[in-house]
Amino acid sequence: MSKITLGIIGGGQLGSMLSVAAKKLNIKTVVYSDDEKAPAQNFSDEFIFASYIDKEKVYDFAKRVDVITYEFENIPFETLNELSKLKTVLPKPSVNRLIQHRLAEKDFVNKLNIRTTRYVHIKNKDDLLPLEDFLPGILKTTTMGYDGKGQFPIQNINMIDSLNIDFDNEYILEKLVKLKKEISVIITRFSNNKYEVYEPIENTHENQILKYSKIPALISEKIFNQSKEWAILIAEELKYIGTLCVEFFIDRNDNLYVNEIAPRVHNSGHLTINAFNVSQFENHIRAVCSLEQIPIKKLSNAVMINLIGDQIIPYRNNLKLNDNQFFFDYLKKDIKKNRKMGHLTTLK
């Protein structure tokens, strides 16, 4: 069999780890990114730097690869759709279009009889004023935005004028739940009713950025099973191919809510690299490249901590690690505040 060449759109840390997983499977990678300093070029076989709407470069990229995937969801749908006319793009561009739009995503989840927080579509400031019973809530742009970008926590109506909200954008207002815990479930779907589901991962955020992830999650058996069932239902309904993450809230009454779907490998799943026999990245590659599905087995409990901004410096200066600790440097050249620079996984 000739060697497969996988095209990866996006050159951040997820693209880097996908490239590493592909190499292990003897798959060549070509990364396409609009960031000249994209760290994935340090791990891929080839790198193309160009705008996501540069048709000539996009076509050149398609000619070099056999199958295409992507590492983040905010890639123009038009680009993915054009590529899908030339080569197989997985997950399908239609999945990305749905999940790029928070309102469409929430409507999709609710139609599956899966609980989300209460939400309402906001087109202008006047739409907000009669919504006292949705507060405290969080106002989010319907498109774009991650790690807290494009999000405005609102405690009461009087705060609206002070938040500097640009109503040229459309928003969704979500009522806050009395939060006890956040978890995520990562699932890789290969085809109809063929999938591998990782156990729920417990997550802690700081300043709306993921800081810690751990397994096992301290949750009830009911939540453990329900979160996995809902993740399977979502992946099946989307006819998804590849690795998908479903993020959940648990409230103080132990009710489960879907918060968001990430149509890609996910930060909370970095611990799968060391804690399982097959990581979320390898499983994604296996699924999109039609390789063998291997049953996952947990090798160890684990805690992952994101190294944000200058927290990376001691580790780059050869901070001594224990035998059960694994340091990952994303090789980003510029250290910036709130930027994910690497992570540390500790096996328990």
C-alpha positions in Angstrom: 0.0 0.0 0.0 1.4 3.4 -0.9 2.0 5.9 1.9 -1.0 8.2 2.7 -0.4 11.9 2.7 -2.7 13.8 5.2 -3.4 17.5 4.8 -4.0 19.4 8.1 -5.5 22.8 8.0 -4.3 24.9 10.9 -0.9 24.9 12.4 -1.3 25.3 16.1 -0.5 22.8 18.9 -3.4 20.5 17.8 -1.9 20.4 14.3 1.5 19.7 15.8 0.2 16.7 17.9 -1.8 15.4 14.9 1.5 15.5 12.9 3.3 13.6 15.6 0.6 10.9 15.7 0.6 10.6 11.9 4.3 10.1 11.8 3.9 7.2 14.3 1.5 5.6 11.7 3.9 6.2 8.8 1.6 8.9 7.4 3.1 12.0 5.7 1.6 15.4 6.8 1.2 18.7 4.9 0.1 21.5 7.2 -1.6 24.6 5.7 -1.8 27.7 7.9 -2.3 31.4 7.7 0.3 31.9 10.5 3.9 32.2 9.2 5.2 31.2 12.7 2.7 28.2 13.1 4.4 25.7 15.4 3.1 22.7 13.5 5.7 23.3 10.8 8.2 22.0 13.4 6.4 18.6 13.4 4.9 18.2 9.9 6.7 16.9 6.7 5.6 20.0 4.7 4.3 23.4 5.5 2.3 25.8 3.4 1.9 29.4 4.6 -1.0 31.2 2.9 -4.4 32.8 3.5 -7.3 30.4 3.9 -9.1 32.2 1.1 -6.1 32.0 -1.4 -7.7 29.8 -4.0 -4.5 29.1 -5.8 -2.6 27.9 -2.7 -5.7 26.0 -1.5 -5.8 24.0 -4.8 -2.0 23.4 -4.6 -2.5 22.1 -1.1 -5.3 19.7 -2.3 -3.1 18.3 -5.1 -0.4 17.3 -2.6 -2.6 15.3 -0.2 -4.9 12.3 -0.2 -7.3 13.3 2.6 -7.8 16.5 4.5 -8.7 17.3 8.1 -8.5 20.4 10.3 -7.3 21.3 13.8 -9.8 24.1 14.6 -13.3 25.1 13.6 -13.0 28.7 12.6 -11.9 27.9 9.0 -14.1 29.5 6.3 -16.8 27.0 5.3 -16.3 28.0 1.6 -12.7 26.9 1.8 -13.5 23.5 3.2 -16.4 23.1 0.8 -14.2 23.8 -2.2 -11.6 21.4 -0.9 -14.2 18.7 -0.5 -14.9 18.8 -4.3 -11.2 17.9 -4.8 -10.4 15.5 -1.9 -12.1 13.9 1.0 -12.4 16.3 3.9 -13.1 14.8 7.3 -15.0 15.7 9.4 -17.5 16.9 6.6 -17.6 20.6 6.0 -21.3 20.6 6.8 -20.5 19.6 10.4 -18.1 22.5 10.7 -20.7 25.0 9.3 -23.2 23.8 11.9 -20.8 24.0 14.8 -19.4 27.3 13.8 -22.7 28.9 14.6 -23.6 28.7 18.3 -27.3 29.1 17.8 -27.5 26.4 15.1 -25.4 24.1 17.4 -27.7 24.6 20.4 -30.8 24.1 18.3 -29.3 20.8 16.9 -28.5 19.5 20.4 -32.0 20.4 21.7 -33.7 18.6 18.8 -31.9 15.4 20.0 -33.7 15.8 23.4 -30.3 16.6 25.0 -30.3 19.3 27.7 -28.5 22.6 27.1 -28.6 25.8 29.2 -31.5 28.1 28.3 -30.6 30.4 25.5 -32.0 33.2 23.3 -30.9 34.8 20.0 -29.8 38.4 20.3 -29.7 40.7 17.2 -29.5 44.1 18.9 -29.3 45.8 22.3 -33.1 46.2 22.5 -33.4 42.3 22.4 -31.4 42.2 25.7 -33.5 44.6 27.7 -36.6 42.4 28.5 -34.4 39.4 29.4 -34.0 39.9 33.1 -34.9 36.2 33.8 -31.9 35.0 31.7 -29.5 36.8 34.0 -26.9 36.2 35.3 -25.9 35.0 31.8 -23.2 35.0 29.3 -23.5 36.8 25.9 -21.5 35.0 23.2 -21.0 35.9 19.5 -22.9 33.3 17.4 -19.7 32.7 15.3 -16.0 32.7 16.1 -14.6 33.1 19.6 -12.8 30.6 21.8 -10.9 30.6 25.1 -13.2 33.4 26.3 -12.9 35.6 23.2 -16.2 37.2 22.0 -17.9 36.5 25.4 -19.4 38.9 27.9 -20.6 37.8 31.3 -23.7 39.9 32.3 -24.8 39.9 35.9 -27.7 42.4 35.5 -29.3 44.7 32.8 -27.5 47.7 34.2 -24.1 46.3 33.0 -24.9 46.3 29.3 -23.8 49.9 28.5 -20.4 49.4 30.2 -19.5 46.2 28.2 -18.7 47.9 24.9 -20.6 45.3 22.9 -20.4 45.6 19.1 -24.0 44.9 17.9 -22.8 44.6 14.3 -22.3 41.0 15.4 -25.1 38.6 16.3 -25.1 37.0 19.8 -26.6 34.2 21.8 -27.4 34.9 25.5 -27.1 31.8 27.7 -28.4 31.6 31.2 -25.7 30.6 33.7 -26.2 27.4 35.6 -25.3 27.0 39.2 -22.2 25.2 38.2 -20.7 22.3 40.3 -18.3 20.9 37.7 -17.3 20.9 34.0 -16.4 17.7 32.2 -15.7 16.7 28.6 -16.2 13.5 26.7 -13.9 12.7 23.7 -15.2 10.3 21.1 -13.6 9.0 17.9 -16.2 7.7 15.4 -15.0 5.5 12.6 -18.3 4.7 10.9 -21.9 3.8 11.8 -21.9 2.6 15.4 -18.2 2.1 15.3 -16.5 4.4 17.8 -14.1 4.6 20.7 -15.2 6.7 23.7 -12.8 8.0 26.4 -14.0 8.3 29.9 -15.3 11.7 31.0 -12.5 14.2 31.9 -12.9 16.7 34.7 -11.9 20.2 33.7 -11.0 23.4 35.6 -10.9 26.8 33.9 -9.1 30.0 34.9 -10.0 33.3 33.2 -12.1 31.2 30.7 -9.1 29.2 29.6 -8.7 25.5 30.4 -6.1 25.1 33.2 -6.4 21.6 34.5 -7.9 18.3 33.2 -8.0 15.0 35.1 -9.2 11.4 35.0 -11.0 9.9 36.7 -13.6 12.7 36.9 -15.3 12.8 40.4 -18.8 12.3 39.1 -21.7 10.0 39.7 -22.2 6.8 37.7 -25.4 8.4 36.2 -23.4 11.4 34.9 -20.6 9.1 33.7 -23.0 7.0 31.6 -25.2 9.9 30.4 -22.4 12.0 29.2 -20.9 9.2 27.1 -24.4 8.3 25.7 -25.0 11.9 24.7 -21.6 12.1 23.0 -22.3 9.0 21.0 -25.8 10.3 20.0 -24.3 13.6 18.8 -21.5 11.9 16.9 -23.9 9.4 15.2 -26.4 12.1 14.3 -23.7 14.2 12.7 -22.4 11.1 10.9 -19.1 12.3 12.2 -15.7 10.8 11.1 -12.8 11.6 13.4 -12.3 12.8 17.0 -15.0 15.0 18.5 -15.2 16.6 22.0 -18.5 17.4 23.8 -18.1 19.8 26.7 -20.6 19.6 29.6 -21.8 21.5 32.7 -23.0 19.7 35.8 -25.1 21.9 38.1 -25.5 21.7 41.9 -28.5 19.4 41.5 -26.4 16.9 39.4 -28.1 17.8 36.1 -26.0 17.5 33.0 -26.0 20.1 30.2 -24.2 20.2 26.9 -22.2 23.4 26.7 -20.4 23.1 23.4 -19.3 20.7 20.7 -15.7 20.9 19.4 -15.5 19.2 16.0 -11.8 18.2 16.5 -9.3 16.9 18.9 -9.4 18.9 22.1 -7.2 20.4 24.7 -8.8 18.4 27.6 -7.8 15.2 25.8 -4.0 15.9 25.8 -3.7 13.5 28.7 -4.8 10.6 26.4 -1.3 10.7 24.9 0.2 9.2 28.1 -2.8 7.7 29.9 -4.2 5.5 27.1 -2.9 2.9 24.6 -4.2 5.1 21.7 -4.4 8.9 22.0 -7.2 11.1 20.7 -4.8 12.3 18.1 -3.8 8.8 16.8 -7.5 7.8 16.8 -8.4 10.9 14.8 -5.7 9.9 12.2 -6.9 6.3 12.2 -10.5 7.4 11.6 -10.0 10.0 8.8 -7.4 7.8 7.0 -9.6 4.6 7.2 -7.0 2.7 9.3 -7.7 -0.1 11.8 -9.8 0.7 14.8 -8.0 -0.4 18.0 -10.0 -0.7 21.3 -8.8 1.9 23.8 -7.5 0.9 27.2 -6.7 3.2 30.0 -3.1 2.7 31.3 -3.2 5.2 34.1 -5.1 7.9 35.9 -3.7 11.4 35.0 -3.7 15.1 35.5 -2.8 17.6 32.8 -1.9 21.2 33.4 -1.8 23.8 30.7 1.4 25.9 30.7 0.2 29.4 29.9 2.4 32.4 29.0 5.6 32.5 30.9 4.8 29.4 32.9 6.7 27.6 30.2 10.0 29.2 31.0 11.1 26.9 34.0 10.3 23.8 31.8 12.3 25.1 28.9 15.2 25.7 31.3 15.2 21.9 32.1 13.1 21.9 35.3 13.6 18.4 36.7 10.6 16.1 36.1 9.6 12.9 37.9 9.4 9.6 36.0 5.6 9.9 35.9 5.6 13.4 34.3 5.6 14.3 30.6 6.3 17.8 29.4 5.2 19.0 25.9 6.5 22.2 24.4 4.5 23.5 21.5 7.6 25.4 20.2 5.7 28.7 19.9 8.3 31.4 19.4 6.5 34.3 21.1 5.5 34.0 24.7 2.3 35.9 25.3 -0.1 36.4 28.2 -2.9 33.8 28.1 -1.2 31.9 25.3 -1.1 28.1 25.6 2.7 27.4 25.3 2.8 23.7 26.4 1.4 21.2 28.9 2.5 18.9 31.6 0.8 15.5 32.2 1.4 13.6 35.4 0.3 9.9 35.6 -1.2 8.9 39.0 
